[in-house]
Amino acid sequence: MKILLMGALLSSVSFMAQAEDFTVHMKFNEDSGAVYFEPRKLEIKKGDTVTFVHKDPYNVHNIMFEPNGVPKNAKIPMMSPEEMNEGDSWKVTFNQSGSYAYHCHPHYDAGMMGEIIVDRPSTPEEKSTAPAMGHHHAEGSSPNHH
Ligand SMILES: [Cu+2]
């Protein structure tokens, strides 16, 4: 019994040791005026954590995952604090494979966006087709497709 328990503990520890931490910076280019995520595209593995770090003294930024741009049933917080300032950071752990598209809400029109690929891109079946923010459809309501 004791041996079995230790085995379970050891295997969970070694699984956790494999998870890695990545950083995405939220930046501003003083010469061009561009606001951007760096890297814009990041490839990670399931279980890894990404920390978004605000590195811009001039602009407020945030992170919003796109409701249709993440895998179905993805269990992540869809939005960071609304106003992040220099030095602020926000962490997300990704436990489901697929593509995750996000943008900065104040700079959506400026093209401040990025993508995280966990293991591999989403398959067409995995892509979420949920309406905005995903919580407007009541569970148990009868489908009304035509
Ligand atoms: Cu921004």
Residues whose N, C-alpha, C, O or C-beta is under 5 A from the ligand:
A	BS01	CU	V35 V60 H61 N62 C104 H107 M112
